[in-house]
Amino acid sequence: MNLDFTENYILENDCLLLRPLQISDKELLIQFAINEPEIWRYNINGGNGIENFNNYFDFCNEAIKRKKDGNKR
């Protein structure tokens, strides 16, 4: 299955909202990196702590941007 990264797919019900990552999400999500580092245990890229989270978040946003631009580096 190929996703069109120029589309903003949104899945939502009464309990869940699933949508593409946005720059504005950083402030909310960084609190989980600081206060709940155990949720990153099974993520090989790690996002626990401020520095790891900043690297992870920036990497994810760059990957999304490259897909939107059509560059699959």
N, CA, C, O and CB atoms as a CASP TS submission, in Angstrom:
PFRMAT TS
TARGET T0000
AUTHOR 0000-0000-0000
METHOD Language model
MODEL 1
PARENT N/A
ATOM      1  N   MET     1       0.839  -1.175   0.000  1.00  0.00           N
ATOM      2  CA  MET     1       0.000   0.000   0.000  1.00  0.00           C
ATOM      3  C   MET     1       0.883   1.236   0.000  1.00  0.00           C
ATOM      4  O   MET     1       1.807   1.341   0.806  1.00  0.00           O
ATOM      5  CB  MET     1      -0.954  -0.001   1.209  1.00  0.00           C
ATOM      6  N   ASN     2       0.612   2.147  -0.873  1.00  0.00           N
ATOM      7  CA  ASN     2       1.341   3.405  -0.926  1.00  0.00           C
ATOM      8  C   ASN     2       0.459   4.527  -0.411  1.00  0.00           C
ATOM      9  O   ASN     2      -0.667   4.714  -0.872  1.00  0.00           O
ATOM     10  CB  ASN     2       1.821   3.704  -2.357  1.00  0.00           C
ATOM     11  N   LEU     3       0.984   5.269   0.546  1.00  0.00           N
ATOM     12  CA  LEU     3       0.254   6.414   1.075  1.00  0.00           C
ATOM     13  C   LEU     3       0.647   7.666   0.317  1.00  0.00           C
ATOM     14  O   LEU     3       1.803   7.833  -0.073  1.00  0.00           O
ATOM     15  CB  LEU     3       0.518   6.589   2.582  1.00  0.00           C
ATOM     16  N   ASP     4      -0.304   8.526   0.115  1.00  0.00           N
ATOM     17  CA  ASP     4      -0.051   9.818  -0.505  1.00  0.00           C
ATOM     18  C   ASP     4       0.276  10.798   0.616  1.00  0.00           C
ATOM     19  O   ASP     4      -0.618  11.229   1.345  1.00  0.00           O
ATOM     20  CB  ASP     4      -1.283  10.306  -1.362  1.00  0.00           C
ATOM     21  N   PHE     5       1.548  11.152   0.759  1.00  0.00           N
ATOM     22  CA  PHE     5       1.982  11.992   1.862  1.00  0.00           C
ATOM     23  C   PHE     5       1.600  13.460   1.691  1.00  0.00           C
ATOM     24  O   PHE     5       1.875  14.279   2.569  1.00  0.00           O
ATOM     25  CB  PHE     5       3.462  11.877   2.022  1.00  0.00           C
ATOM     26  N   THR     6       0.979  13.791   0.585  1.00  0.00           N
ATOM     27  CA  THR     6       0.459  15.147   0.437  1.00  0.00           C
ATOM     28  C   THR     6      -0.929  15.263   1.054  1.00  0.00           C
ATOM     29  O   THR     6      -1.440  16.368   1.235  1.00  0.00           O
ATOM     30  CB  THR     6       0.417  15.548  -1.043  1.00  0.00           C
ATOM     31  N   GLU     7      -1.544  14.118   1.378  1.00  0.00           N
ATOM     32  CA  GLU     7      -2.861  14.086   2.025  1.00  0.00           C
ATOM     33  C   GLU     7      -2.690  14.051   3.540  1.00  0.00           C
ATOM     34  O   GLU     7      -1.723  13.484   4.049  1.00  0.00           O
ATOM     35  CB  GLU     7      -3.686  12.861   1.544  1.00  0.00           C
ATOM     36  N   ASN     8      -3.613  14.645   4.241  1.00  0.00           N
ATOM     37  CA  ASN     8      -3.622  14.579   5.701  1.00  0.00           C
ATOM     38  C   ASN     8      -4.713  13.615   6.135  1.00  0.00           C
ATOM     39  O   ASN     8      -5.839  14.016   6.430  1.00  0.00           O
ATOM     40  CB  ASN     8      -3.841  15.990   6.333  1.00  0.00           C
ATOM     41  N   TYR     9      -4.358  12.336   6.166  1.00  0.00           N
ATOM     42  CA  TYR     9      -5.308  11.314   6.601  1.00  0.00           C
ATOM     43  C   TYR     9      -5.592  11.496   8.088  1.00  0.00           C
ATOM     44  O   TYR     9      -4.675  11.699   8.884  1.00  0.00           O
ATOM     45  CB  TYR     9      -4.763   9.885   6.313  1.00  0.00           C
ATOM     46  N   ILE    10      -6.860  11.422   8.451  1.00  0.00           N
ATOM     47  CA  ILE    10      -7.247  11.552   9.851  1.00  0.00           C
ATOM     48  C   ILE    10      -8.220  10.431  10.191  1.00  0.00           C
ATOM     49  O   ILE    10      -9.225  10.232   9.508  1.00  0.00           O
ATOM     50  CB  ILE    10      -7.882  12.950  10.136  1.00  0.00           C
ATOM     51  N   LEU    11      -7.906   9.708  11.251  1.00  0.00           N
ATOM     52  CA  LEU    11      -8.779   8.668  11.779  1.00  0.00           C
ATOM     53  C   LEU    11      -9.204   9.123  13.171  1.00  0.00           C
ATOM     54  O   LEU    11      -8.366   9.458  14.009  1.00  0.00           O
ATOM     55  CB  LEU    11      -8.062   7.255  11.816  1.00  0.00           C
ATOM     56  N   GLU    12     -10.497   9.130  13.404  1.00  0.00           N
ATOM     57  CA  GLU    12     -10.972   9.649  14.679  1.00  0.00           C
ATOM     58  C   GLU    12     -12.254   8.943  15.101  1.00  0.00           C
ATOM     59  O   GLU    12     -13.120   8.625  14.286  1.00  0.00           O
ATOM     60  CB  GLU    12     -11.202  11.160  14.591  1.00  0.00           C
ATOM     61  N   ASN    13     -12.340   8.711  16.409  1.00  0.00           N
ATOM     62  CA  ASN    13     -13.593   8.275  17.008  1.00  0.00           C
ATOM     63  C   ASN    13     -13.711   8.963  18.364  1.00  0.00           C
ATOM     64  O   ASN    13     -12.991   9.929  18.617  1.00  0.00           O
ATOM     65  CB  ASN    13     -13.657   6.706  17.147  1.00  0.00           C
ATOM     66  N   ASP    14     -14.584   8.502  19.233  1.00  0.00           N
ATOM     67  CA  ASP    14     -14.803   9.167  20.520  1.00  0.00           C
ATOM     68  C   ASP    14     -13.593   9.102  21.449  1.00  0.00           C
ATOM     69  O   ASP    14     -13.458   9.927  22.353  1.00  0.00           O
ATOM     70  CB  ASP    14     -15.990   8.554  21.210  1.00  0.00           C
ATOM     71  N   CYS    15     -12.716   8.126  21.230  1.00  0.00           N
ATOM     72  CA  CYS    15     -11.587   7.916  22.140  1.00  0.00           C
ATOM     73  C   CYS    15     -10.228   8.219  21.542  1.00  0.00           C
ATOM     74  O   CYS    15      -9.243   8.307  22.275  1.00  0.00           O
ATOM     75  CB  CYS    15     -11.593   6.520  22.615  1.00  0.00           C
ATOM     76  N   LEU    16     -10.148   8.379  20.237  1.00  0.00           N
ATOM     77  CA  LEU    16      -8.844   8.427  19.584  1.00  0.00           C
ATOM     78  C   LEU    16      -8.836   9.394  18.407  1.00  0.00           C
ATOM     79  O   LEU    16      -9.803   9.480  17.650  1.00  0.00           O
ATOM     80  CB  LEU    16      -8.442   7.040  19.113  1.00  0.00           C
ATOM     81  N   LEU    17      -7.743  10.112  18.268  1.00  0.00           N
ATOM     82  CA  LEU    17      -7.494  10.942  17.093  1.00  0.00           C
ATOM     83  C   LEU    17      -6.124  10.569  16.561  1.00  0.00           C
ATOM     84  O   LEU    17      -5.120  10.728  17.255  1.00  0.00           O
ATOM     85  CB  LEU    17      -7.580  12.477  17.430  1.00  0.00           C
ATOM     86  N   LEU    18      -6.078  10.082  15.353  1.00  0.00           N
ATOM     87  CA  LEU    18      -4.828   9.685  14.711  1.00  0.00           C
ATOM     88  C   LEU    18      -4.655  10.566  13.485  1.00  0.00           C
ATOM     89  O   LEU    18      -5.491  10.545  12.582  1.00  0.00           O
ATOM     90  CB  LEU    18      -4.823   8.156  14.327  1.00  0.00           C
ATOM     91  N   ARG    19      -3.574  11.341  13.448  1.00  0.00           N
ATOM     92  CA  ARG    19      -3.324  12.243  12.330  1.00  0.00           C
ATOM     93  C   ARG    19      -1.824  12.411  12.158  1.00  0.00           C
ATOM     94  O   ARG    19      -1.052  12.036  13.040  1.00  0.00           O
ATOM     95  CB  ARG    19      -4.012  13.616  12.551  1.00  0.00           C
ATOM     96  N   PRO    20      -1.409  12.966  11.042  1.00  0.00           N
ATOM     97  CA  PRO    20       0.026  13.165  10.826  1.00  0.00           C
ATOM     98  C   PRO    20       0.632  14.092  11.888  1.00  0.00           C
ATOM     99  O   PRO    20      -0.025  14.995  12.406  1.00  0.00           O
ATOM    100  CB  PRO    20       0.273  13.742   9.424  1.00  0.00           C
ATOM    101  N   LEU    21       1.882  13.839  12.185  1.00  0.00           N
ATOM    102  CA  LEU    21       2.632  14.659  13.121  1.00  0.00           C
ATOM    103  C   LEU    21       2.727  16.087  12.600  1.00  0.00           C
ATOM    104  O   LEU    21       2.920  16.314  11.406  1.00  0.00           O
ATOM    105  CB  LEU    21       4.034  14.073  13.355  1.00  0.00           C
ATOM    106  N   GLN    22       2.589  17.043  13.511  1.00  0.00           N
ATOM    107  CA  GLN    22       2.703  18.454  13.161  1.00  0.00           C
ATOM    108  C   GLN    22       3.720  19.116  14.071  1.00  0.00           C
ATOM    109  O   GLN    22       3.931  18.682  15.204  1.00  0.00           O
ATOM    110  CB  GLN    22       1.335  19.166  13.262  1.00  0.00           C
ATOM    111  N   ILE    23       4.348  20.169  13.568  1.00  0.00           N
ATOM    112  CA  ILE    23       5.346  20.899  14.364  1.00  0.00           C
ATOM    113  C   ILE    23       4.742  21.352  15.687  1.00  0.00           C
ATOM    114  O   ILE    23       5.415  21.326  16.717  1.00  0.00           O
ATOM    115  CB  ILE    23       5.887  22.119  13.581  1.00  0.00           C
ATOM    116  N   SER    24       3.493  21.762  15.667  1.00  0.00           N
ATOM    117  CA  SER    24       2.835  22.255  16.885  1.00  0.00           C
ATOM    118  C   SER    24       2.655  21.164  17.950  1.00  0.00           C
ATOM    119  O   SER    24       2.333  21.476  19.097  1.00  0.00           O
ATOM    120  CB  SER    24       1.477  22.845  16.530  1.00  0.00           C
ATOM    121  N   ASP    25       2.858  19.899  17.591  1.00  0.00           N
ATOM    122  CA  ASP    25       2.737  18.797  18.550  1.00  0.00           C
ATOM    123  C   ASP    25       3.937  18.702  19.491  1.00  0.00           C
ATOM    124  O   ASP    25       3.860  18.047  20.531  1.00  0.00           O
ATOM    125  CB  ASP    25       2.572  17.486  17.810  1.00  0.00           C
ATOM    126  N   LYS    26       5.022  19.340  19.138  1.00  0.00           N
ATOM    127  CA  LYS    26       6.269  19.167  19.887  1.00  0.00           C
ATOM    128  C   LYS    26       6.126  19.543  21.364  1.00  0.00           C
ATOM    129  O   LYS    26       6.579  18.804  22.238  1.00  0.00           O
ATOM    130  CB  LYS    26       7.368  20.003  19.254  1.00  0.00           C
ATOM    131  N   GLU    27       5.511  20.665  21.639  1.00  0.00           N
ATOM    132  CA  GLU    27       5.380  21.116  23.031  1.00  0.00           C
ATOM    133  C   GLU    27       4.578  20.130  23.879  1.00  0.00           C
ATOM    134  O   GLU    27       4.912  19.898  25.040  1.00  0.00           O
ATOM    135  CB  GLU    27       4.716  22.491  23.077  1.00  0.00           C
ATOM    136  N   LEU    28       3.539  19.557  23.315  1.00  0.00           N
ATOM    137  CA  LEU    28       2.740  18.584  24.049  1.00  0.00           C
ATOM    138  C   LEU    28       3.507  17.280  24.255  1.00  0.00           C
ATOM    139  O   LEU    28       3.525  16.731  25.357  1.00  0.00           O
ATOM    140  CB  LEU    28       1.431  18.312  23.312  1.00  0.00           C
ATOM    141  N   LEU    29       4.134  16.793  23.200  1.00  0.00           N
ATOM    142  CA  LEU    29       4.798  15.488  23.257  1.00  0.00           C
ATOM    143  C   LEU    29       6.078  15.486  24.070  1.00  0.00           C
ATOM    144  O   LEU    29       6.442  14.459  24.643  1.00  0.00           O
ATOM    145  CB  LEU    29       5.102  15.021  21.877  1.00  0.00           C
ATOM    146  N   ILE    30       6.761  16.607  24.131  1.00  0.00           N
ATOM    147  CA  ILE    30       8.031  16.631  24.869  1.00  0.00           C
ATOM    148  C   ILE    30       7.799  16.353  26.359  1.00  0.00           C
ATOM    149  O   ILE    30       8.691  15.847  27.040  1.00  0.00           O
ATOM    150  CB  ILE    30       8.736  17.998  24.685  1.00  0.00           C
ATOM    151  N   GLN    31       6.627  16.674  26.855  1.00  0.00           N
ATOM    152  CA  GLN    31       6.310  16.384  28.254  1.00  0.00           C
ATOM    153  C   GLN    31       6.321  14.879  28.531  1.00  0.00           C
ATOM    154  O   GLN    31       6.674  14.450  29.630  1.00  0.00           O
ATOM    155  CB  GLN    31       4.943  16.972  28.617  1.00  0.00           C
ATOM    156  N   PHE    32       5.934  14.078  27.531  1.00  0.00           N
ATOM    157  CA  PHE    32       5.978  12.625  27.694  1.00  0.00           C
ATOM    158  C   PHE    32       7.418  12.118  27.660  1.00  0.00           C
ATOM    159  O   PHE    32       7.749  11.151  28.347  1.00  0.00           O
ATOM    160  CB  PHE    32       5.148  11.936  26.599  1.00  0.00           C
ATOM    161  N   ALA    33       8.256  12.745  26.888  1.00  0.00           N
ATOM    162  CA  ALA    33       9.662  12.349  26.827  1.00  0.00           C
ATOM    163  C   ALA    33      10.357  12.620  28.161  1.00  0.00           C
ATOM    164  O   ALA    33      11.229  11.860  28.583  1.00  0.00           O
ATOM    165  CB  ALA    33      10.382  13.096  25.689  1.00  0.00           C
ATOM    166  N   ILE    34       9.970  13.687  28.801  1.00  0.00           N
ATOM    167  CA  ILE    34      10.581  14.071  30.074  1.00  0.00           C
ATOM    168  C   ILE    34       9.995  13.279  31.237  1.00  0.00           C
ATOM    169  O   ILE    34      10.731  12.737  32.061  1.00  0.00           O
ATOM    170  CB  ILE    34      10.398  15.566  30.319  1.00  0.00           C
ATOM    171  N   ASN    35       8.672  13.214  31.298  1.00  0.00           N
ATOM    172  CA  ASN    35       7.988  12.661  32.473  1.00  0.00           C
ATOM    173  C   ASN    35       7.650  11.178  32.397  1.00  0.00           C
ATOM    174  O   ASN    35       7.380  10.555  33.423  1.00  0.00           O
ATOM    175  CB  ASN    35       6.743  13.411  32.699  1.00  0.00           C
ATOM    176  N   GLU    36       7.662  10.604  31.194  1.00  0.00           N
ATOM    177  CA  GLU    36       7.320   9.182  31.042  1.00  0.00           C
ATOM    178  C   GLU    36       8.301   8.486  30.089  1.00  0.00           C
ATOM    179  O   GLU    36       7.894   7.995  29.037  1.00  0.00           O
ATOM    180  CB  GLU    36       5.868   9.027  30.521  1.00  0.00           C
ATOM    181  N   PRO    37       9.579   8.443  30.450  1.00  0.00           N
ATOM    182  CA  PRO    37      10.584   7.877  29.547  1.00  0.00           C
ATOM    183  C   PRO    37      10.379   6.396  29.241  1.00  0.00           C
ATOM    184  O   PRO    37      10.890   5.894  28.239  1.00  0.00           O
ATOM    185  CB  PRO    37      11.944   8.069  30.135  1.00  0.00           C
ATOM    186  N   GLU    38       9.631   5.689  30.100  1.00  0.00           N
ATOM    187  CA  GLU    38       9.435   4.258  29.875  1.00  0.00           C
ATOM    188  C   GLU    38       8.589   3.964  28.632  1.00  0.00           C
ATOM    189  O   GLU    38       8.651   2.850  28.113  1.00  0.00           O
ATOM    190  CB  GLU    38       8.783   3.634  31.092  1.00  0.00           C
ATOM    191  N   ILE    39       7.807   4.921  28.141  1.00  0.00           N
ATOM    192  CA  ILE    39       7.004   4.651  26.942  1.00  0.00           C
ATOM    193  C   ILE    39       7.872   4.511  25.695  1.00  0.00           C
ATOM    194  O   ILE    39       7.397   4.045  24.660  1.00  0.00           O
ATOM    195  CB  ILE    39       5.981   5.762  26.734  1.00  0.00           C
ATOM    196  N   TRP    40       9.148   4.914  25.787  1.00  0.00           N
ATOM    197  CA  TRP    40      10.068   4.827  24.648  1.00  0.00           C
ATOM    198  C   TRP    40      10.895   3.547  24.675  1.00  0.00           C
ATOM    199  O   TRP    40      11.752   3.353  23.812  1.00  0.00           O
ATOM    200  CB  TRP    40      10.993   6.032  24.632  1.00  0.00           C
ATOM    201  N   ARG    41      10.658   2.682  25.637  1.00  0.00           N
ATOM    202  CA  ARG    41      11.475   1.481  25.832  1.00  0.00           C
ATOM    203  C   ARG    41      11.629   0.645  24.571  1.00  0.00           C
ATOM    204  O   ARG    41      12.721   0.142  24.304  1.00  0.00           O
ATOM    205  CB  ARG    41      10.880   0.634  26.915  1.00  0.00           C
ATOM    206  N   TYR    42      10.577   0.481  23.794  1.00  0.00           N
ATOM    207  CA  TYR    42      10.614  -0.405  22.628  1.00  0.00           C
ATOM    208  C   TYR    42      10.802   0.334  21.305  1.00  0.00           C
ATOM    209  O   TYR    42      10.666  -0.263  20.237  1.00  0.00           O
ATOM    210  CB  TYR    42       9.348  -1.207  22.569  1.00  0.00           C
ATOM    211  N   ASN    43      11.108   1.599  21.368  1.00  0.00           N
ATOM    212  CA  ASN    43      11.379   2.381  20.167  1.00  0.00           C
ATOM    213  C   ASN    43      12.888   2.421  19.961  1.00  0.00           C
ATOM    214  O   ASN    43      13.610   2.969  20.795  1.00  0.00           O
ATOM    215  CB  ASN    43      10.783   3.828  20.278  1.00  0.00           C
ATOM    216  N   ILE    44      13.369   1.853  18.873  1.00  0.00           N
ATOM    217  CA  ILE    44      14.820   1.759  18.667  1.00  0.00           C
ATOM    218  C   ILE    44      15.475   3.122  18.473  1.00  0.00           C
ATOM    219  O   ILE    44      16.681   3.258  18.682  1.00  0.00           O
ATOM    220  CB  ILE    44      15.115   0.884  17.467  1.00  0.00           C
ATOM    221  N   ASN    45      14.707   4.126  18.080  1.00  0.00           N
ATOM    222  CA  ASN    45      15.265   5.464  17.887  1.00  0.00           C
ATOM    223  C   ASN    45      15.300   6.262  19.178  1.00  0.00           C
ATOM    224  O   ASN    45      16.033   7.246  19.283  1.00  0.00           O
ATOM    225  CB  ASN    45      14.467   6.217  16.848  1.00  0.00           C
ATOM    226  N   GLY    46      14.528   5.854  20.141  1.00  0.00           N
ATOM    227  CA  GLY    46      14.509   6.515  21.440  1.00  0.00           C
ATOM    228  C   GLY    46      13.958   7.925  21.377  1.00  0.00           C
ATOM    229  O   GLY    46      14.200   8.650  20.412  1.00  0.00           O
ATOM    230  N   GLY    47      13.232   8.306  22.382  1.00  0.00           N
ATOM    231  CA  GLY    47      12.695   9.645  22.481  1.00  0.00           C
ATOM    232  C   GLY    47      12.640  10.084  23.924  1.00  0.00           C
ATOM    233  O   GLY    47      12.038  11.101  24.267  1.00  0.00           O
ATOM    234  N   ASN    48      13.290   9.286  24.769  1.00  0.00           N
ATOM    235  CA  ASN    48      13.300   9.612  26.186  1.00  0.00           C
ATOM    236  C   ASN    48      14.300  10.728  26.462  1.00  0.00           C
ATOM    237  O   ASN    48      15.427  10.703  25.968  1.00  0.00           O
ATOM    238  CB  ASN    48      13.634   8.371  27.027  1.00  0.00           C
ATOM    239  N   GLY    49      13.880  11.692  27.245  1.00  0.00           N
ATOM    240  CA  GLY    49      14.732  12.835  27.553  1.00  0.00           C
ATOM    241  C   GLY    49      14.636  13.905  26.473  1.00  0.00           C
ATOM    242  O   GLY    49      14.236  13.630  25.342  1.00  0.00           O
ATOM    243  N   ILE    50      15.003  15.108  26.834  1.00  0.00           N
ATOM    244  CA  ILE    50      14.851  16.253  25.932  1.00  0.00           C
ATOM    245  C   ILE    50      15.701  16.113  24.670  1.00  0.00           C
ATOM    246  O   ILE    50      15.193  16.295  23.564  1.00  0.00           O
ATOM    247  CB  ILE    50      15.222  17.537  26.657  1.00  0.00           C
ATOM    248  N   GLU    51      16.972  15.796  24.820  1.00  0.00           N
ATOM    249  CA  GLU    51      17.865  15.715  23.654  1.00  0.00           C
ATOM    250  C   GLU    51      17.437  14.594  22.701  1.00  0.00           C
ATOM    251  O   GLU    51      17.358  14.807  21.491  1.00  0.00           O
ATOM    252  CB  GLU    51      19.320  15.488  24.110  1.00  0.00           C
ATOM    253  N   ASN    52      17.162  13.413  23.238  1.00  0.00           N
ATOM    254  CA  ASN    52      16.720  12.297  22.393  1.00  0.00           C
ATOM    255  C   ASN    52      15.405  12.616  21.698  1.00  0.00           C
ATOM    256  O   ASN    52      15.229  12.309  20.519  1.00  0.00           O
ATOM    257  CB  ASN    52      16.571  11.023  23.227  1.00  0.00           C
ATOM    258  N   PHE    53      14.485  13.232  22.429  1.00  0.00           N
ATOM    259  CA  PHE    53      13.198  13.571  21.833  1.00  0.00           C
ATOM    260  C   PHE    53      13.357  14.592  20.714  1.00  0.00           C
ATOM    261  O   PHE    53      12.762  14.447  19.646  1.00  0.00           O
ATOM    262  CB  PHE    53      12.248  14.104  22.896  1.00  0.00           C
ATOM    263  N   ASN    54      14.152  15.616  20.956  1.00  0.00           N
ATOM    264  CA  ASN    54      14.373  16.633  19.912  1.00  0.00           C
ATOM    265  C   ASN    54      14.954  16.003  18.647  1.00  0.00           C
ATOM    266  O   ASN    54      14.528  16.330  17.539  1.00  0.00           O
ATOM    267  CB  ASN    54      15.318  17.743  20.428  1.00  0.00           C
ATOM    268  N   ASN    55      15.913  15.112  18.805  1.00  0.00           N
ATOM    269  CA  ASN    55      16.490  14.419  17.640  1.00  0.00           C
ATOM    270  C   ASN    55      15.448  13.568  16.934  1.00  0.00           C
ATOM    271  O   ASN    55      15.352  13.593  15.707  1.00  0.00           O
ATOM    272  CB  ASN    55      17.673  13.540  18.068  1.00  0.00           C
ATOM    273  N   TYR    56      14.670  12.819  17.697  1.00  0.00           N
ATOM    274  CA  TYR    56      13.633  11.949  17.145  1.00  0.00           C
ATOM    275  C   TYR    56      12.562  12.766  16.417  1.00  0.00           C
ATOM    276  O   TYR    56      12.185  12.439  15.292  1.00  0.00           O
ATOM    277  CB  TYR    56      12.992  11.107  18.260  1.00  0.00           C
ATOM    278  N   PHE    57      12.083  13.811  17.052  1.00  0.00           N
ATOM    279  CA  PHE    57      11.028  14.644  16.474  1.00  0.00           C
ATOM    280  C   PHE    57      11.502  15.307  15.192  1.00  0.00           C
ATOM    281  O   PHE    57      10.779  15.325  14.196  1.00  0.00           O
ATOM    282  CB  PHE    57      10.572  15.705  17.478  1.00  0.00           C
ATOM    283  N   ASP    58      12.714  15.854  15.212  1.00  0.00           N
ATOM    284  CA  ASP    58      13.265  16.508  14.017  1.00  0.00           C
ATOM    285  C   ASP    58      13.451  15.504  12.887  1.00  0.00           C
ATOM    286  O   ASP    58      13.158  15.811  11.731  1.00  0.00           O
ATOM    287  CB  ASP    58      14.607  17.190  14.343  1.00  0.00           C
ATOM    288  N   PHE    59      13.935  14.303  13.210  1.00  0.00           N
ATOM    289  CA  PHE    59      14.105  13.258  12.201  1.00  0.00           C
ATOM    290  C   PHE    59      12.759  12.898  11.566  1.00  0.00           C
ATOM    291  O   PHE    59      12.656  12.779  10.345  1.00  0.00           O
ATOM    292  CB  PHE    59      14.754  12.004  12.826  1.00  0.00           C
ATOM    293  N   CYS    60      11.733  12.727  12.396  1.00  0.00           N
ATOM    294  CA  CYS    60      10.398  12.372  11.880  1.00  0.00           C
ATOM    295  C   CYS    60       9.843  13.460  10.973  1.00  0.00           C
ATOM    296  O   CYS    60       9.291  13.165   9.913  1.00  0.00           O
ATOM    297  CB  CYS    60       9.426  12.121  13.039  1.00  0.00           C
ATOM    298  N   ASN    61       9.985  14.703  11.380  1.00  0.00           N
ATOM    299  CA  ASN    61       9.479  15.803  10.554  1.00  0.00           C
ATOM    300  C   ASN    61      10.232  15.924   9.241  1.00  0.00           C
ATOM    301  O   ASN    61       9.630  16.224   8.210  1.00  0.00           O
ATOM    302  CB  ASN    61       9.567  17.111  11.314  1.00  0.00           C
ATOM    303  N   GLU    62      11.531  15.698   9.262  1.00  0.00           N
ATOM    304  CA  GLU    62      12.306  15.735   8.020  1.00  0.00           C
ATOM    305  C   GLU    62      11.892  14.599   7.088  1.00  0.00           C
ATOM    306  O   GLU    62      11.802  14.787   5.875  1.00  0.00           O
ATOM    307  CB  GLU    62      13.813  15.649   8.322  1.00  0.00           C
ATOM    308  N   ALA    63      11.641  13.421   7.657  1.00  0.00           N
ATOM    309  CA  ALA    63      11.213  12.279   6.838  1.00  0.00           C
ATOM    310  C   ALA    63       9.861  12.556   6.189  1.00  0.00           C
ATOM    311  O   ALA    63       9.655  12.242   5.017  1.00  0.00           O
ATOM    312  CB  ALA    63      11.137  10.996   7.692  1.00  0.00           C
ATOM    313  N   ILE    64       8.949  13.139   6.943  1.00  0.00           N
ATOM    314  CA  ILE    64       7.635  13.494   6.396  1.00  0.00           C
ATOM    315  C   ILE    64       7.795  14.532   5.289  1.00  0.00           C
ATOM    316  O   ILE    64       7.167  14.426   4.235  1.00  0.00           O
ATOM    317  CB  ILE    64       6.701  14.034   7.512  1.00  0.00           C
ATOM    318  N   LYS    65       8.626  15.520   5.530  1.00  0.00           N
ATOM    319  CA  LYS    65       8.853  16.576   4.535  1.00  0.00           C
ATOM    320  C   LYS    65       9.439  15.999   3.246  1.00  0.00           C
ATOM    321  O   LYS    65       9.021  16.375   2.151  1.00  0.00           O
ATOM    322  CB  LYS    65       9.793  17.658   5.102  1.00  0.00           C
ATOM    323  N   ARG    66      10.411  15.083   3.375  1.00  0.00           N
ATOM    324  CA  ARG    66      11.012  14.471   2.189  1.00  0.00           C
ATOM    325  C   ARG    66       9.964  13.681   1.410  1.00  0.00           C
ATOM    326  O   ARG    66       9.942  13.729   0.181  1.00  0.00           O
ATOM    327  CB  ARG    66      12.189  13.553   2.587  1.00  0.00           C
ATOM    328  N   LYS    67       9.100  12.958   2.112  1.00  0.00           N
ATOM    329  CA  LYS    67       8.047  12.182   1.432  1.00  0.00           C
ATOM    330  C   LYS    67       7.084  13.114   0.705  1.00  0.00           C
ATOM    331  O   LYS    67       6.671  12.833  -0.421  1.00  0.00           O
ATOM    332  CB  LYS    67       7.272  11.302   2.445  1.00  0.00           C
ATOM    333  N   LYS    68       6.729  14.216   1.346  1.00  0.00           N
ATOM    334  CA  LYS    68       5.817  15.181   0.716  1.00  0.00           C
ATOM    335  C   LYS    68       6.453  15.802  -0.524  1.00  0.00           C
ATOM    336  O   LYS    68       5.774  16.078  -1.512  1.00  0.00           O
ATOM    337  CB  LYS    68       5.423  16.287   1.715  1.00  0.00           C
ATOM    338  N   ASP    69       7.759  16.017  -0.459  1.00  0.00           N
ATOM    339  CA  ASP    69       8.480  16.617  -1.581  1.00  0.00           C
ATOM    340  C   ASP    69       8.806  15.595  -2.660  1.00  0.00           C
ATOM    341  O   ASP    69       9.279  15.960  -3.736  1.00  0.00           O
ATOM    342  CB  ASP    69       9.760  17.269  -1.091  1.00  0.00           C
ATOM    343  N   GLY    70       8.557  14.320  -2.384  1.00  0.00           N
ATOM    344  CA  GLY    70       8.827  13.277  -3.357  1.00  0.00           C
ATOM    345  C   GLY    70      10.251  12.776  -3.350  1.00  0.00           C
ATOM    346  O   GLY    70      10.628  11.981  -4.210  1.00  0.00           O
ATOM    347  N   ASN    71      11.056  13.224  -2.393  1.00  0.00           N
ATOM    348  CA  ASN    71      12.450  12.786  -2.282  1.00  0.00           C
ATOM    349  C   ASN    71      12.520  11.639  -1.278  1.00  0.00           C
ATOM    350  O   ASN    71      12.223  11.833  -0.099  1.00  0.00           O
ATOM    351  CB  ASN    71      13.387  13.967  -1.848  1.00  0.00           C
ATOM    352  N   LYS    72      12.898  10.478  -1.721  1.00  0.00           N
ATOM    353  CA  LYS    72      12.904   9.298  -0.850  1.00  0.00           C
ATOM    354  C   LYS    72      14.290   8.952  -0.340  1.00  0.00           C
ATOM    355  O   LYS    72      14.590   7.775  -0.143  1.00  0.00           O
ATOM    356  CB  LYS    72      12.332   8.111  -1.583  1.00  0.00           C
ATOM    357  N   ARG    73      15.133   9.928  -0.123  1.00  0.00           N
ATOM    358  CA  ARG    73      16.492   9.689   0.365  1.00  0.00           C
ATOM    359  C   ARG    73      16.542   8.785   1.532  1.00  0.00           C
ATOM    360  O   ARG    73      17.623   8.498   2.044  1.00  0.00           O
ATOM    361  CB  ARG    73      17.142  10.951   0.720  1.00  0.00           C
TER
END
